[in-house]
Amino acid sequence: MDPTSIEIRPLVTPGELQACVELQQETWGEAFSDLVPASILKVSQRIGGVALGAFDASGAMLGFVFGLTGIERGEIVHWSDMLAVRPEARNLGIGRKLKEQQRRIVRELGATVIYWTFDPLVARNAHLNFNRLGVRLVEYAEDMYGITDSTLHGSLPTDRLIVAWPTEEQECRLRRADAERASASADARESPIVTSEWIGTAASASILPHCVRIAIPTDVEPLLAIPSDQAGHWRQRVRRAMQWTLARGYTVRGFQLDEAAQRGYYLMTKNPRLTPANHHA
């Protein structure tokens, strides 16, 4: 598939709106009760909502993004509620293209920031959000949506990271560059991994390291598809590590993938800047 042939455009026709509903069902399961119906996808666009589809040359929908615009403490903001890309169309940059077009639209409306949530166990989303888009972490929300009827959620508590994405490109560019420096730094590669055992010894330390890592699987979807103790253990492990580090002033600076170890790592730091790694020709 040629990525240059993919068109991003608002959902307008009944067929396009229904195709979005069907893609929601394919992604989250036909029994998922929080599907956004075609009527809301349509009318929300009249009052600042965004419903965009990604279409191939034949007009087939490959992905979509949907969000609502509102007011937070007197400022116009946007909440990106849903994003999905068909499995066969992933790794073509479609998710990023959808988000970029969404950002252009809401910036024209006067919005300064876009919020959304994602599962902290999903490495590809962490990589996209922190490394490619340049979001900042706002909050770790424990079981934000409750136990849902979506097959995608694996009957686990729906812990989520709430992130904020500035609508101005310059700030995003700075954040992406900072995430790249963090991932390349020797400090990040050698920083301790937060586990229950490490917390037990570090909690009593008078000086904590300025950089630590939180590990997740590189591909958690197979664990969620077949509910197991292993998926539940990962949820609890990451929840405790995130809550512990955030309570002590750490935040996410970037995300690191180690395909050989089948692990991804949130790079958590207190320090405004990490020391770049030395490169030799």
C-alpha positions as CSV (number, residue, x, y, z in Angstrom):
1,M,0.0,0.0,0.0
2,D,1.3,3.4,-1.0
3,P,1.1,5.8,2.0
4,T,1.1,8.8,-0.3
5,S,-2.3,7.6,-1.7
6,I,-4.0,7.8,1.7
7,E,-6.4,10.6,2.1
8,I,-7.4,12.1,5.5
9,R,-10.8,13.8,5.4
10,P,-13.9,14.5,7.6
11,L,-16.6,11.8,7.8
12,V,-19.6,13.3,5.8
13,T,-21.6,10.7,3.9
14,P,-23.9,8.1,5.6
15,G,-21.6,5.4,4.2
16,E,-18.5,7.0,5.7
17,L,-20.2,7.4,9.1
18,Q,-21.4,3.8,9.1
19,A,-17.9,2.6,8.1
20,C,-16.5,4.3,11.2
21,V,-19.1,2.5,13.5
22,E,-18.1,-0.8,11.9
23,L,-14.4,-0.1,12.4
24,Q,-15.2,0.6,16.1
25,Q,-16.9,-2.8,16.3
26,E,-14.0,-4.5,14.7
27,T,-11.5,-2.8,17.0
28,W,-13.2,-2.9,20.4
29,G,-15.7,-5.8,19.8
30,E,-19.3,-5.9,18.7
31,A,-20.5,-6.1,22.3
32,F,-18.6,-2.9,23.3
33,S,-21.3,-0.6,24.7
34,D,-19.4,2.7,24.3
35,L,-19.4,2.8,20.5
36,V,-20.0,6.3,19.1
37,P,-23.0,6.1,16.8
38,A,-23.2,7.7,13.4
39,S,-25.5,10.4,14.6
40,I,-23.0,11.7,17.2
41,L,-20.1,11.4,14.7
42,K,-22.2,13.7,12.4
43,V,-23.7,16.3,14.7
44,S,-20.5,16.8,16.8
45,Q,-18.7,18.2,13.8
46,R,-21.2,21.1,13.8
47,I,-20.0,22.3,17.2
48,G,-16.2,21.8,17.1
49,G,-16.0,18.1,17.2
50,V,-13.6,16.2,14.9
51,A,-14.5,13.0,13.1
52,L,-11.8,12.2,10.5
53,G,-11.2,9.1,8.4
54,A,-8.2,7.8,6.6
55,F,-9.1,6.3,3.2
56,D,-7.1,4.4,0.6
57,A,-7.3,5.0,-3.2
58,S,-10.4,2.8,-3.5
59,G,-12.3,4.7,-0.7
60,A,-12.0,2.0,1.9
61,M,-11.6,3.3,5.5
62,L,-8.2,2.4,7.1
63,G,-8.6,4.3,10.3
64,F,-10.4,7.2,12.1
65,V,-10.1,9.6,14.9
66,F,-12.9,11.2,16.9
67,G,-12.9,13.9,19.5
68,L,-14.9,16.7,21.2
69,T,-14.1,20.3,21.9
70,G,-14.9,22.0,25.2
71,I,-13.9,24.5,27.8
72,E,-11.5,23.9,30.7
73,R,-11.0,26.8,33.1
74,G,-11.9,29.3,30.5
75,E,-9.7,27.9,27.8
76,I,-10.8,26.1,24.6
77,V,-9.5,22.5,24.7
78,H,-10.1,19.3,22.8
79,W,-10.5,15.7,24.0
80,S,-9.5,13.0,21.5
81,D,-11.8,10.2,22.5
82,M,-11.1,7.4,19.9
83,L,-8.4,6.5,17.4
84,A,-8.2,3.2,15.5
85,V,-6.2,1.9,12.5
86,R,-6.9,-1.4,10.9
87,P,-4.1,-4.0,11.7
88,E,-3.1,-4.4,8.1
89,A,-2.6,-0.7,7.7
90,R,-0.4,-0.1,10.8
91,N,3.2,1.1,10.4
92,L,2.1,3.4,7.6
93,G,2.0,6.5,9.8
94,I,-1.8,6.7,9.6
95,G,-2.3,7.3,13.3
96,R,0.1,10.2,13.2
97,K,-1.5,11.7,10.1
98,L,-4.9,11.5,11.7
99,K,-3.7,13.2,14.9
100,E,-1.8,15.9,12.9
101,Q,-4.9,16.8,10.9
102,Q,-7.0,16.8,14.1
103,R,-4.5,19.2,15.7
104,R,-4.7,21.6,12.7
105,I,-8.5,21.7,12.9
106,V,-8.8,22.4,16.6
107,R,-5.9,24.9,16.5
108,E,-8.0,26.9,14.0
109,L,-10.9,26.7,16.6
110,G,-8.6,28.4,19.2
111,A,-7.8,25.3,21.2
112,T,-4.4,25.3,22.9
113,V,-4.2,21.6,23.9
114,I,-5.6,18.2,23.0
115,Y,-6.1,15.6,25.8
116,W,-6.5,11.8,25.4
117,T,-5.9,8.6,27.3
118,F,-4.1,5.4,26.4
119,D,-3.3,2.1,28.1
120,P,0.2,2.3,29.7
121,L,0.8,-1.3,28.8
122,V,0.6,-0.7,25.0
123,A,4.2,0.0,23.9
124,R,3.3,1.1,20.3
125,N,1.0,3.8,21.6
126,A,3.6,5.0,24.2
127,H,6.2,5.2,21.4
128,L,3.8,7.2,19.2
129,N,2.6,9.5,21.9
130,F,5.9,10.5,23.6
131,N,8.5,10.0,20.9
132,R,6.6,10.8,17.6
133,L,3.9,13.4,18.8
134,G,5.6,15.0,21.8
135,V,2.9,14.8,24.4
136,R,3.4,15.4,28.1
137,L,2.0,13.3,30.9
138,V,-0.8,14.8,32.9
139,E,-2.1,12.1,35.2
140,Y,-2.1,8.3,35.9
141,A,-5.8,7.4,36.2
142,E,-6.5,4.2,38.0
143,D,-9.3,2.1,36.4
144,M,-10.6,5.2,34.6
145,Y,-13.4,3.6,32.6
146,G,-14.1,0.6,34.9
147,I,-14.2,-3.0,33.6
148,T,-15.6,-2.8,30.1
149,D,-17.2,-5.2,27.8
150,S,-14.5,-4.7,25.1
151,T,-12.5,-7.7,24.0
152,L,-9.6,-5.3,23.6
153,H,-9.4,-4.5,27.3
154,G,-9.0,-8.1,28.4
155,S,-11.3,-7.8,31.5
156,L,-8.6,-5.8,33.2
157,P,-9.0,-2.5,35.2
158,T,-8.8,0.3,32.6
159,D,-5.8,2.1,34.0
160,R,-4.9,5.0,31.7
161,L,-2.3,7.7,31.2
162,I,-3.9,11.0,30.5
163,V,-1.6,13.0,28.2
164,A,-1.7,16.6,26.8
165,W,-0.6,17.6,23.3
166,P,0.0,21.3,22.6
167,T,-1.6,22.5,19.4
168,E,1.5,24.7,18.6
169,E,4.1,22.8,16.6
170,Q,7.1,24.6,18.2
171,E,6.4,23.2,21.7
172,C,5.8,19.7,20.2
173,R,9.1,19.9,18.3
174,L,10.9,20.7,21.6
175,R,9.3,17.8,23.4
176,R,10.1,15.4,20.6
177,A,13.8,16.5,20.6
178,D,13.9,16.1,24.4
179,A,12.5,12.6,24.1
180,E,15.1,11.7,21.5
181,R,17.9,13.0,23.8
182,A,16.5,11.0,26.7
183,S,16.4,7.8,24.7
184,A,19.9,8.3,23.5
185,S,21.4,9.2,26.9
186,A,23.7,6.8,28.8
187,D,21.8,7.8,31.9
188,A,18.6,6.4,30.5
189,R,20.1,3.1,29.2
190,E,21.8,2.5,32.6
191,S,19.1,3.7,34.9
192,P,17.4,1.3,37.4
193,I,14.2,-0.4,36.6
194,V,11.4,0.3,39.1
195,T,10.1,-3.0,40.6
196,S,8.6,-3.8,43.9
197,E,11.9,-5.1,45.1
198,W,13.7,-1.9,44.0
199,I,11.1,0.3,45.6
200,G,11.6,-1.6,48.9
201,T,15.3,-0.7,48.9
202,A,15.0,2.8,47.3
203,A,12.1,4.0,49.3
204,S,14.4,4.5,52.3
205,A,17.2,6.1,50.3
206,S,17.9,9.8,51.1
207,I,18.8,10.6,47.4
208,L,16.8,9.0,44.5
209,P,18.4,8.7,41.1
210,H,17.3,11.5,38.7
211,C,16.3,8.9,36.0
212,V,14.5,5.5,36.4
213,R,12.7,3.2,34.0
214,I,9.4,1.4,34.1
215,A,9.2,-1.7,32.0
216,I,6.3,-3.0,29.9
217,P,6.0,-5.8,27.3
218,T,6.6,-4.7,23.7
219,D,3.4,-6.5,22.6
220,V,0.8,-6.9,25.3
221,E,-2.2,-7.5,23.0
222,P,-1.9,-11.3,23.0
223,L,-2.0,-11.2,26.8
224,L,-5.1,-9.1,26.8
225,A,-6.8,-11.2,24.1
226,I,-6.8,-14.2,26.4
227,P,-7.3,-13.0,30.0
228,S,-4.6,-14.4,32.2
229,D,-2.8,-13.8,35.5
230,Q,0.2,-12.6,33.5
231,A,-1.8,-9.6,32.1
232,G,-3.1,-8.8,35.5
233,H,0.4,-8.9,37.0
234,W,1.6,-6.4,34.4
235,R,-1.2,-4.1,35.2
236,Q,-0.5,-4.1,38.9
237,R,3.3,-3.9,38.4
238,V,3.1,-0.8,36.1
239,R,0.4,0.8,38.3
240,R,2.5,0.6,41.4
241,A,5.7,1.8,39.6
242,M,3.9,4.7,37.9
243,Q,2.2,5.9,41.1
244,W,5.4,5.6,43.1
245,T,7.5,7.6,40.7
246,L,4.9,10.3,40.0
247,A,4.4,10.8,43.8
248,R,8.1,11.5,44.0
249,G,8.3,14.1,41.3
250,Y,9.2,12.0,38.3
251,T,7.5,12.4,34.9
252,V,7.8,10.6,31.5
253,R,10.5,12.1,29.3
254,G,10.4,9.6,26.5
255,F,10.0,5.9,25.7
256,Q,12.6,3.3,24.8
257,L,12.0,0.1,22.8
258,D,14.3,-3.0,23.3
259,E,13.0,-5.5,20.7
260,A,15.6,-8.1,21.7
261,A,14.5,-8.1,25.3
262,Q,10.8,-7.8,24.2
263,R,10.5,-4.8,26.6
264,G,9.6,-1.2,26.3
265,Y,10.7,1.4,29.0
266,Y,9.1,4.6,30.2
267,L,12.0,7.0,30.9
268,M,11.1,8.8,34.1
269,T,13.2,11.7,35.3
270,K,13.3,14.6,37.7
271,N,16.1,16.3,35.9
272,P,15.1,18.9,33.2
273,R,17.8,17.5,30.9
274,L,19.6,14.2,30.5
275,T,23.3,14.0,29.4
276,P,23.4,13.1,25.7
277,A,25.3,9.9,24.9
278,N,28.7,10.2,23.2
279,H,28.8,9.0,19.6
280,H,32.0,7.9,17.9
281,A,32.4,7.6,14.2
